[in-house]
Structures are given as C-alpha cells and as structure tokens.
Amino acid sequence: MRMLIALFLFAALWLPASPTQAAGQEPPPSVGLALGSGGAGGLAHIRMLAVFDELGHKPDRIVGTSIGAVIGVLYAAGLSAEEIRALFAEFGGSELDALSRLMRPGGDLTLADFLEIGGGDGGVIESRGFLEFLKGKVEARTFDELAIPLEIVATDYATGETVILDEGDLFEAVGASMAVPGLFPPVRRDGRLLIDGGTSNPLPYDRLLGRHDVVVAVDVSGSREVTGDGVGWSDLLFKSFEVMQQALIAARMRVAEPDILIRPDVSGIRLLHFHRVEAILEQAEPAAAELRRALIEAGVRREEGR
C-alpha cells in the first residue's frame, strides 16, 4: 500500500501535465446546434457547418427542421460541409431538380408539368427521388449509425403537436420533416400523419436549452420584399408560409433565446432555388464570420490533435 501511495505522489508531482492542463485551458464547451426551416435558403446552413469544420470542433448535438433536417442528417452522418456543398451542386444540375427548374425565369417546366409530378397523395411533388439521392451519399440508415446525435422535427397533422424523431429510419424522418403542406406528401409513421416541422417549430433551439453549454440557432426563414405592383402566386404561397414560421420563431424568442443566434442573408432566394447553392453560400459569408467570432468568444476552439 505504501508503495502505491508513493507512486501516486510521484506521478502527481513529477509527470508532465497534459497540453490542456499545461496551458491552463478548460475543456471546450459542449455545443448544441439548431438548423432551422427555410427552403433553399437553408443551404446557408452549409456555410455555418463549414465554420465548425474550420475550428475542428463538431457540434455535440444537432436538431433540424425541414431543410435543417436535410443538411443536419448529412453532416451528422459524417459528410463535411464541403462534401455537402458538392452534393447540392450536383443535385442542382440534375434531372431530379424539377423543383428549382420550375422557379427559374424561362424554365422549361410549366405549371401543368409541376402538378403532374406528384402522385395525388397530398403533395404535388414526389419526394422519394430526392430522398434516394441523399441516401446514395451516406452509409447511415438509422439514427444509431450517425456520428453526431441528431433530432429531426416534424408535426403531427391531426393534433398540430411537434414530433421529435430520433430513432429508426433516418430518411423516412427527413421526408416527414420536409413535407411542406400541399407541396410534398405527408409521411405516415408510428400511427401518425406527419408534415413539415416548420409548421410547429421552425427553429428548434428549445430542444437544446439546458442540455449544452452553448446553444447555436441558425435562422434561415428569410425576409419579404414586394417589388412592382404585386406578387406572383408562388411567391405569395411560399412567403405566406415564411410569415407563419417567423411568427412562431418570434413567439419562442420571447420565452427564451439561444446563446448564439445567426441569421444569414437569404434575400432574393425562393423556396425552391436549390440550383443557386453558390450564390446562397456567398451571401452567407458575413453570417459565417459572425458565427466564427461568437464561437471563439464562447470558448470553442480547435481541439488538440485535429
């Protein structure tokens, strides 16, 4: 026993401290990241994730709604921000991207084409092709296989309640979270009919409060600009959805706020402008710089050995 005590004292007094201890640094804080709803404007999330890559510090948990769930699942499955950017650049030029082709000036799809895409099951656009495209880019198929814990937000159509999906089939959950009413078909899961999470919780940072040292929320719900004599049917439809989401976010902010709130400039980006990924990321640069500063001030830094 005396020998063990002597060895312990020797180690405590003479062995070198770890790099963190030697520098007098505390362990980095745990970070919870909420990625909000916002259609194609949510591609700005990619630039925010690039900040985490640059700092060499992954979020400890991600909660995503709609496009936030799409981007969140790819990042949680192990893709880097750059790989996600390349994925959407590929998607934006593919035949799958009938969504944004409709929205381009002079596009080769008509409204009749648009309405024929869906299968008459509650949505005018079939989402299976897009989900299969995503599945082909990652190995994970269930929440348990993810590198970063993830929660996906959907809404119960019957009750209006927020539904948190964190187990089972990943891409079924993503399909439910992005099921914009009237655009994509709802998803039946566990006896519930689920629609877009943005209809109940478009910026789900509340799921992270009290669970992490630093809660970061990225709001991509956008802004509205009326030009000329009025607005077209698609702008009116999609922007009205944004009005609802922004009202929900404002109400939640009055109750509790995240530690870091980032609002990338996604003005001029419509709900289905997925072909404009490079322009969206360029617009997101100032917000990325803001996020980087805020994270460093909060103690998030590049970890040793990364």
C-alpha positions in Angstrom: 0.0 0.0 0.0 2.8 2.4 0.9 4.4 1.7 -2.4 1.2 2.5 -4.3 0.8 5.8 -2.4 4.4 6.7 -3.2 4.0 6.0 -6.9 0.8 8.2 -6.9 2.5 11.1 -5.3 5.5 10.8 -7.7 3.1 10.9 -10.7 1.2 13.9 -9.4 4.4 15.9 -8.6 6.7 15.0 -11.5 4.9 13.6 -14.5 4.2 16.3 -17.2 0.7 17.7 -17.3 -1.5 17.3 -20.4 -1.3 20.1 -23.1 -4.6 21.4 -21.9 -3.7 21.4 -18.2 -0.3 22.9 -19.0 -1.9 25.8 -20.9 -4.4 26.3 -18.1 -7.3 25.8 -20.5 -10.7 24.5 -19.7 -12.2 21.8 -21.9 -14.1 23.3 -24.8 -17.9 23.8 -24.1 -20.4 21.4 -25.4 -22.3 22.9 -28.4 -25.9 22.2 -29.4 -26.8 23.4 -33.0 -30.3 24.1 -34.2 -30.7 24.3 -38.0 -34.0 26.0 -39.0 -36.5 25.7 -41.8 -36.4 27.9 -44.8 -36.4 26.0 -48.2 -33.5 26.5 -50.5 -32.3 29.5 -48.3 -31.4 26.7 -45.8 -28.4 25.9 -48.0 -26.8 28.7 -46.0 -26.6 26.1 -43.2 -23.7 24.5 -45.2 -21.5 27.6 -44.7 -22.3 27.6 -41.0 -21.2 24.0 -40.7 -18.0 24.9 -42.6 -17.2 27.2 -39.6 -17.3 24.1 -37.3 -15.0 22.3 -39.8 -12.6 25.2 -39.8 -12.5 25.3 -36.0 -12.1 21.5 -35.8 -15.0 21.2 -33.4 -18.1 19.3 -34.2 -21.4 20.2 -32.5 -22.3 17.7 -29.8 -25.9 17.5 -31.0 -27.9 18.8 -34.0 -31.6 19.4 -34.1 -33.0 20.2 -37.6 -36.3 21.2 -39.1 -37.2 20.7 -42.8 -34.1 21.8 -44.8 -32.3 21.9 -41.5 -33.1 18.2 -41.1 -31.8 17.5 -44.6 -28.5 19.3 -44.0 -28.3 18.0 -40.4 -28.6 14.4 -41.4 -25.8 14.6 -44.0 -23.4 16.3 -41.5 -24.3 14.0 -38.6 -23.7 11.0 -41.0 -20.1 12.2 -41.4 -20.0 14.4 -44.5 -18.0 17.6 -44.3 -19.5 20.9 -45.2 -17.6 20.9 -48.5 -18.9 17.5 -49.4 -22.5 18.7 -48.7 -21.9 21.7 -50.9 -20.7 19.5 -53.7 -23.7 17.2 -53.2 -26.1 20.1 -53.7 -24.2 21.5 -56.6 -24.6 18.1 -58.2 -28.3 18.0 -57.4 -28.9 21.5 -58.7 -27.8 20.4 -62.2 -29.6 17.0 -62.2 -32.9 15.9 -63.7 -34.1 15.3 -60.1 -34.2 19.0 -59.5 -37.5 19.7 -61.2 -38.2 21.9 -58.2 -35.9 24.7 -59.0 -36.2 24.4 -62.7 -39.8 25.4 -62.3 -38.7 28.5 -60.4 -36.2 29.7 -63.0 -37.1 32.5 -65.3 -37.8 31.0 -68.7 -37.6 27.5 -67.2 -38.8 24.6 -69.3 -41.4 23.4 -66.9 -45.0 24.7 -66.9 -47.4 24.8 -64.0 -49.2 21.7 -65.6 -45.9 19.8 -65.5 -45.5 20.8 -61.9 -48.9 19.5 -60.9 -48.3 16.2 -62.7 -45.1 15.4 -60.8 -46.8 14.3 -57.6 -48.9 11.1 -57.0 -52.1 12.6 -55.7 -51.3 11.7 -52.1 -51.4 15.1 -50.5 -48.4 16.7 -52.4 -47.8 17.9 -55.9 -44.1 16.9 -55.9 -42.9 13.4 -55.1 -40.0 13.5 -52.6 -38.8 9.9 -53.0 -36.3 10.6 -55.7 -34.7 13.4 -53.7 -34.5 11.2 -50.6 -33.0 8.3 -52.6 -30.4 10.8 -54.0 -29.5 11.7 -50.4 -29.3 8.0 -49.3 -26.9 7.3 -52.0 -24.4 9.8 -50.5 -24.2 8.4 -46.9 -23.9 4.9 -45.3 -26.1 5.6 -42.3 -29.7 4.4 -42.5 -30.8 4.7 -38.8 -30.2 7.3 -36.1 -28.0 4.9 -34.2 -25.5 4.9 -37.1 -24.8 8.6 -37.0 -21.5 10.1 -35.9 -23.3 13.1 -34.2 -26.6 12.7 -32.2 -29.4 14.1 -34.2 -33.1 15.0 -33.6 -35.4 15.7 -36.5 -38.6 17.8 -36.1 -41.9 17.1 -37.7 -45.5 18.0 -37.0 -48.5 15.8 -36.2 -51.1 16.8 -38.8 -54.0 15.7 -36.6 -53.0 17.5 -33.4 -50.6 20.2 -34.6 -48.1 18.9 -32.0 -44.3 19.0 -32.6 -43.0 15.4 -33.0 -39.3 14.7 -32.3 -37.9 11.8 -34.4 -34.6 10.4 -33.0 -34.7 6.7 -33.7 -35.4 4.3 -36.6 -35.4 5.1 -40.3 -33.4 8.3 -40.9 -34.7 9.2 -44.3 -38.3 8.5 -43.5 -37.9 11.0 -40.7 -36.3 13.5 -43.1 -39.2 13.0 -45.6 -41.7 13.8 -42.8 -39.8 16.9 -41.6 -39.6 18.4 -45.1 -43.3 17.6 -46.1 -44.3 21.2 -46.8 -48.2 21.1 -46.9 -49.5 21.0 -50.4 -46.1 20.6 -51.9 -44.6 17.3 -50.7 -46.7 14.4 -49.5 -47.1 13.8 -45.7 -45.5 10.7 -44.1 -47.2 8.1 -42.1 -45.1 6.9 -39.2 -45.9 5.2 -35.9 -49.7 5.7 -36.5 -49.3 9.4 -37.1 -49.6 11.5 -40.3 -46.6 13.8 -40.2 -46.0 17.1 -42.1 -43.2 19.7 -42.2 -41.7 20.5 -38.8 -41.7 24.2 -39.8 -45.4 24.3 -39.2 -44.9 23.9 -35.5 -41.2 24.5 -34.6 -39.2 26.1 -37.5 -36.2 26.9 -35.3 -35.9 24.1 -32.7 -33.2 25.5 -30.4 -35.5 24.9 -27.4 -34.6 21.2 -27.7 -31.1 22.2 -26.7 -31.6 24.6 -23.9 -30.2 23.3 -20.6 -28.5 20.4 -22.3 -25.5 22.1 -23.7 -23.1 24.9 -22.6 -23.6 26.8 -25.8 -26.8 26.7 -27.9 -26.4 28.0 -31.5 -29.5 28.6 -33.7 -29.3 29.3 -37.4 -32.5 31.1 -38.7 -32.9 30.9 -42.4 -36.6 31.8 -42.5 -35.8 34.8 -44.8 -37.3 38.2 -45.5 -40.0 39.5 -47.8 -39.6 42.2 -50.4 -42.5 43.4 -52.5 -41.5 44.9 -55.8 -43.6 46.2 -58.7 -47.4 46.1 -58.5 -47.7 42.8 -56.6 -46.5 39.2 -56.2 -46.9 36.1 -58.2 -48.9 33.0 -57.0 -45.8 31.0 -56.0 -44.2 33.9 -54.1 -47.5 34.6 -52.3 -47.9 30.9 -51.3 -44.3 30.3 -50.2 -43.8 33.7 -48.5 -47.0 33.2 -46.5 -45.5 30.0 -45.1 -42.5 32.1 -44.1 -44.7 34.7 -42.4 -46.1 31.9 -40.2 -42.7 30.5 -39.4 -41.3 33.9 -38.4 -44.2 34.5 -36.1 -43.6 31.2 -34.4 -39.9 32.0 -34.0 -40.6 35.4 -32.6 -43.0 33.9 -30.1 -40.4 31.4 -28.9 -37.8 34.1 -28.7 -40.0 36.0 -26.2 -39.8 33.0 -23.9 -36.1 32.1 -24.2 -33.3 32.8 -26.6 -30.3 30.8 -27.8 -26.8 31.8 -26.8 -25.9 32.5 -30.4 -28.4 33.5 -33.0 -27.3 33.7 -36.6 -29.5 34.9 -39.4 -27.8 34.6 -42.8 -28.9 36.9 -45.6 -31.0 34.8 -47.9 -32.9 37.7 -49.5 -33.8 37.0 -53.1 -33.8 33.3 -52.6 -37.1 31.5 -53.2 -38.2 28.3 -51.5 -37.2 26.0 -54.4 -34.0 27.7 -55.6 -31.8 24.7 -55.0 -29.8 25.4 -58.1 -28.4 28.6 -56.5 -26.2 27.0 -53.9 -23.1 29.0 -54.8 -24.9 32.3 -54.6 -26.5 31.3 -51.3 -23.2 30.4 -49.8 -21.7 33.7 -50.9 -24.5 35.6 -49.3 -23.9 33.6 -46.1 -20.2 34.7 -45.7 -20.9 37.6 -43.3 -23.0 35.3 -41.1 -20.3 32.7 -41.1 -17.8 35.3 -39.9 -20.2 36.3 -37.2 -20.6 32.7 -36.1 -16.9 32.1 -36.0 -16.3 35.1 -33.8 -19.2 34.1 -31.4 -18.0 30.5 -31.1 -14.4 31.6 -30.3 -15.7 34.1 -27.7 -17.7 31.2 -26.2 -14.5 29.1 -25.9 -14.9 26.9 -28.9 -11.5 26.4 -30.5 -9.6 23.9 -32.5 -9.0 20.8 -30.3 -5.6 19.4 -29.8 -4.6 16.8 -32.4 -7.1 18.0 -35.0 
